[in-house]
Amino acid sequence: MPVIINVDVMLARRKMSSGELAQKIGISAANLSILKTGKAKAIRFSTLEAICRALDCQPGDLLEYRPAP
């Protein structure tokens, strides 16, 4: 998939666990895991906003586009 989700990178930079982030934004750890591994087909803007707020970052810090070879 050419869109890469970098939530794990931002979690490491903020020294926050996945469980802590899931609790702060109000989603299950399982759903956050699906998002982190790139298996999610979509993300709600409200979820993206909550992640950005909790991690003090911009959407561009979390999403990256890499064209397929």
C-alpha positions in Angstrom: 0.0 0.0 0.0 1.5 3.3 -1.0 0.2 5.2 2.1 2.3 4.5 5.1 1.0 5.1 8.7 3.7 6.4 11.0 1.9 6.3 14.3 4.5 4.0 15.8 7.2 6.5 15.0 5.3 9.3 16.7 4.6 7.1 19.7 8.3 6.4 20.1 9.2 10.1 19.8 6.6 11.0 22.4 7.6 8.0 24.6 4.0 6.9 24.8 2.6 3.4 24.7 0.0 2.2 22.2 -2.4 1.4 25.1 -2.0 4.9 26.5 -2.7 6.5 23.1 -5.8 4.2 22.6 -7.1 5.3 26.0 -6.5 9.0 25.4 -8.3 9.0 22.0 -11.1 6.6 23.0 -10.5 3.6 20.6 -9.7 0.0 21.4 -6.1 -1.2 21.4 -7.1 -3.7 18.6 -8.3 -0.9 16.3 -5.2 1.2 17.0 -3.1 -1.9 16.1 -4.9 -2.3 12.8 -4.2 1.3 12.0 -0.6 1.1 13.1 0.1 -2.0 10.9 -1.4 -0.4 7.8 -4.3 -2.9 7.6 -6.9 -0.2 8.0 -8.8 0.7 4.8 -9.8 4.2 6.1 -9.4 6.6 9.0 -12.0 9.0 10.3 -11.0 12.6 10.4 -12.2 12.7 14.0 -9.8 9.8 14.9 -6.9 11.5 13.0 -7.6 14.7 14.8 -7.7 12.9 18.2 -4.3 11.2 17.4 -2.8 14.5 16.4 -4.0 16.2 19.5 -2.8 13.4 21.8 0.7 13.2 20.1 1.0 17.0 19.5 1.7 16.5 15.8 0.3 17.2 12.3 -1.4 14.7 10.0 1.7 14.9 7.7 3.7 13.5 10.6 1.5 10.4 10.7 0.8 9.8 7.0 3.4 9.3 4.2 2.9 8.5 0.5 5.4 6.1 -1.2 4.5 5.3 -4.8 4.5 1.6 -5.6 7.6 0.5 -7.7 
